[in-house]
Amino acid sequence: MTDPDTEQPPDRPTGLQAIWANTLEPVAPLPWYRRVYLKPVAAGVVVVGLATALTVAAVTGAGAPPRHRIVLGDELGYQVRMPEDGDLRALHADYESRMTALQPYRELTVAGYGTAGTTRTTLTVVGLTGSYADPLRELDKYFDRLAMRDQTGGTRFGETPSSRVNYPSGPLGGLIDCAVLVYPTASETTCAWADGTTVGIVVDRTGRTALDDLAARTLEIRAAVEVEVKD
């Protein structure tokens, strides 16, 4: 028989009492696989998001500068396209010989222009479309080749290029350099531009256009013939 005066242990709390009571007891740490560290998780989310954005940009080309190509039409300002003469055919063949798999050139266009109603070509334009990581190197290749042909005596026309002059390239960017080609009995003026996807060469064959004037004319020509490639 139980003695009513004997002290009995209190009943174990239940429900909310148990929850409140347990807050006073030490709690065992969570196992490692249930621990969540907020900083590493946030950093991981940022890295994954950045990698995804870069992958999308690489696939879609987002953020890349626009690609251009050169298209020479039947008219160029106040001049019209002329039939190919011997000099133009030789120039075309010379550039075509360099359209190899080891070169960055993928598309070539060459044309001569003159005054309507005449047969004399007074302006030649060469357009090269490709992918150029270093536009300055493309200009160096053009002007250095002229100088090398002069030094070795291998030039067909016997020209001596003057010092190159750099000019503002305008809204299309890239670089524009010009020089005078001095012949034994005459001279011509040439300008060339280069950007990430095009190289253009303009030669005034009249010998009457000053360097500054051809540089300004080259900006007009470039704006007319360099068109954006639509994907």
C-alpha positions as CSV (number, residue, x, y, z in Angstrom):
1,M,0.0,0.0,0.0
2,T,1.4,3.3,-1.0
3,D,2.0,5.9,1.7
4,P,0.2,9.1,0.7
5,D,2.7,11.1,2.6
6,T,5.6,9.7,0.6
7,E,6.9,12.3,-2.0
8,Q,6.2,11.1,-5.5
9,P,8.2,12.2,-8.6
10,P,6.4,14.8,-10.7
11,D,4.7,13.7,-13.8
12,R,6.7,14.0,-17.0
13,P,5.5,17.2,-18.9
14,T,3.7,16.7,-22.1
15,G,2.6,19.0,-25.0
16,L,3.7,22.6,-24.8
17,Q,5.0,22.0,-21.3
18,A,7.4,19.4,-22.8
19,I,8.6,21.9,-25.4
20,W,9.2,24.7,-22.9
21,A,10.8,22.3,-20.5
22,N,13.3,20.9,-23.1
23,T,14.6,24.4,-23.8
24,L,16.4,24.2,-20.4
25,E,18.2,21.0,-21.3
26,P,21.4,20.8,-23.4
27,V,20.7,19.9,-27.1
28,A,23.0,17.6,-29.0
29,P,24.7,19.3,-32.1
30,L,23.3,18.4,-35.5
31,P,25.2,15.8,-37.5
32,W,27.4,17.1,-40.2
33,Y,25.1,16.1,-43.0
34,R,22.3,18.3,-41.6
35,R,24.3,21.4,-41.0
36,V,23.7,24.3,-43.5
37,Y,26.2,27.1,-43.8
38,L,24.6,30.2,-45.4
39,K,27.7,31.9,-46.7
40,P,29.1,29.0,-48.7
41,V,25.6,28.3,-50.1
42,A,25.2,31.9,-51.2
43,A,28.6,31.9,-52.8
44,G,27.7,28.7,-54.6
45,V,24.5,30.2,-56.0
46,V,26.5,33.3,-57.2
47,V,29.1,31.1,-58.9
48,V,26.5,28.9,-60.6
49,G,24.6,31.9,-61.8
50,L,27.7,33.6,-63.2
51,A,28.7,30.4,-65.0
52,T,25.2,30.1,-66.5
53,A,25.3,33.7,-67.7
54,L,28.7,33.2,-69.3
55,T,27.6,30.0,-71.0
56,V,24.5,31.7,-72.4
57,A,26.6,34.6,-73.6
58,A,29.1,32.3,-75.3
59,V,26.3,30.4,-77.1
60,T,24.2,33.3,-78.1
61,G,26.9,35.8,-78.6
62,A,25.3,38.2,-76.2
63,G,27.6,41.1,-75.3
64,A,29.9,40.5,-78.3
65,P,30.6,43.4,-80.7
66,P,28.6,43.2,-83.9
67,R,30.1,41.4,-86.9
68,H,30.5,43.2,-90.2
69,R,31.3,42.4,-93.9
70,I,32.2,44.6,-96.9
71,V,29.7,44.9,-99.8
72,L,30.8,46.9,-102.8
73,G,27.9,48.1,-104.9
74,D,27.6,49.6,-108.4
75,E,27.8,53.2,-107.1
76,L,30.0,54.7,-104.4
77,G,29.1,58.3,-103.7
78,Y,29.5,60.3,-106.9
79,Q,31.4,57.5,-108.7
80,V,30.2,54.3,-110.5
81,R,31.8,50.9,-110.7
82,M,34.1,50.3,-113.7
83,P,34.9,47.2,-115.7
84,E,38.0,45.4,-114.5
85,D,41.2,46.7,-116.2
86,G,44.5,44.9,-116.2
87,D,45.7,46.5,-113.0
88,L,42.5,45.6,-111.2
89,R,42.6,42.0,-112.3
90,A,46.2,41.7,-111.1
91,L,45.2,43.2,-107.8
92,H,42.3,40.8,-107.4
93,A,44.5,37.8,-108.3
94,D,47.2,39.0,-105.8
95,Y,44.7,39.1,-102.9
96,E,42.9,36.0,-104.0
97,S,46.2,34.0,-103.7
98,R,46.3,34.8,-100.0
99,M,42.8,33.4,-99.3
100,T,44.2,30.3,-97.7
101,A,43.1,28.2,-94.7
102,L,46.1,29.6,-92.7
103,Q,45.0,33.2,-93.3
104,P,42.1,35.0,-91.4
105,Y,40.5,36.2,-94.7
106,R,37.2,34.5,-95.6
107,E,35.7,36.8,-98.1
108,L,37.2,39.1,-100.8
109,T,35.8,41.8,-102.9
110,V,37.6,44.2,-105.2
111,A,36.2,47.0,-107.4
112,G,37.3,50.1,-109.3
113,Y,35.3,53.3,-109.5
114,G,35.3,56.3,-111.8
115,T,33.3,59.1,-113.2
116,A,30.1,58.1,-115.0
117,G,30.5,58.2,-118.8
118,T,34.2,57.4,-118.7
119,T,36.2,54.2,-118.7
120,R,39.0,55.3,-116.4
121,T,39.3,53.9,-112.9
122,T,40.3,56.5,-110.5
123,L,39.6,54.7,-107.2
124,T,40.2,51.1,-106.2
125,V,38.6,49.5,-103.1
126,V,39.6,46.1,-101.6
127,G,37.4,44.6,-98.9
128,L,38.4,41.6,-96.8
129,T,36.0,40.0,-94.3
130,G,37.2,37.6,-91.6
131,S,38.1,37.5,-88.0
132,Y,40.9,39.7,-86.8
133,A,42.1,39.6,-83.2
134,D,44.7,42.4,-83.8
135,P,43.5,45.1,-86.3
136,L,46.9,46.9,-86.0
137,R,48.6,43.8,-87.3
138,E,46.4,43.7,-90.4
139,L,47.4,47.3,-91.2
140,D,51.0,46.5,-90.6
141,K,50.8,43.6,-93.0
142,Y,49.4,45.9,-95.8
143,F,51.9,48.8,-95.3
144,D,54.9,46.6,-94.5
145,R,54.2,44.6,-97.6
146,L,54.4,47.7,-99.7
147,A,57.6,48.7,-98.1
148,M,59.1,45.2,-98.4
149,R,58.2,45.1,-102.1
150,D,59.9,48.4,-102.6
151,Q,63.1,47.3,-100.7
152,T,63.4,44.0,-102.6
153,G,62.6,45.5,-106.0
154,G,59.7,43.2,-106.4
155,T,56.9,45.8,-106.6
156,R,55.1,45.8,-109.9
157,F,54.5,49.5,-109.9
158,G,57.7,50.6,-108.3
159,E,56.0,52.6,-105.5
160,T,57.7,53.9,-102.3
161,P,55.3,54.3,-99.4
162,S,55.6,57.4,-97.3
163,S,55.4,57.4,-93.6
164,R,52.0,56.2,-92.3
165,V,49.7,58.7,-90.6
166,N,46.9,57.5,-88.2
167,Y,43.5,59.1,-88.5
168,P,40.3,59.0,-86.4
169,S,38.4,55.9,-87.2
170,G,34.9,57.3,-86.7
171,P,31.8,55.5,-85.2
172,L,32.7,52.1,-86.5
173,G,35.9,52.0,-84.4
174,G,39.0,50.1,-85.3
175,L,42.0,51.8,-86.9
176,I,42.6,53.9,-90.1
177,D,46.1,54.6,-91.4
178,C,47.0,56.4,-94.7
179,A,50.2,57.0,-96.7
180,V,51.3,58.3,-100.1
181,L,52.7,55.9,-102.7
182,V,55.4,57.6,-104.6
183,Y,56.2,56.4,-108.1
184,P,59.0,57.3,-110.4
185,T,56.8,59.7,-112.3
186,A,53.6,60.1,-110.2
187,S,52.1,59.4,-106.8
188,E,48.9,57.8,-105.3
189,T,47.3,58.1,-101.9
190,T,46.1,55.0,-100.0
191,C,44.2,54.5,-96.8
192,A,43.4,51.3,-95.0
193,W,41.1,50.5,-92.1
194,A,40.9,47.4,-89.9
195,D,38.5,46.3,-87.1
196,G,37.5,42.9,-85.6
197,T,35.9,41.6,-88.8
198,T,36.8,43.7,-91.8
199,V,39.9,45.1,-93.5
200,G,39.4,47.8,-96.2
201,I,41.9,49.3,-98.6
202,V,41.3,52.5,-100.6
203,V,43.7,53.7,-103.3
204,D,43.2,57.0,-105.1
205,R,44.8,56.6,-108.5
206,T,44.5,60.2,-109.7
207,G,47.5,61.4,-107.7
208,R,45.5,64.6,-106.9
209,T,44.0,63.7,-103.6
210,A,45.7,64.9,-100.4
211,L,46.2,62.5,-97.5
212,D,43.7,64.3,-95.3
213,D,41.1,64.4,-98.0
214,L,41.4,60.7,-98.8
215,A,41.2,59.9,-95.0
216,A,37.9,61.8,-94.9
217,R,36.7,60.0,-98.1
218,T,37.7,56.7,-96.6
219,L,35.4,57.3,-93.7
220,E,32.5,57.9,-96.1
221,I,33.4,54.8,-98.2
222,R,33.6,52.7,-95.1
223,A,30.2,53.8,-93.8
224,A,28.7,52.9,-97.2
225,V,30.3,49.5,-97.7
226,E,30.7,48.0,-94.2
227,V,27.4,46.4,-93.2
228,E,26.4,44.6,-90.1
229,V,25.9,40.8,-90.4
230,K,22.4,39.8,-89.3
231,D,22.3,36.3,-87.7
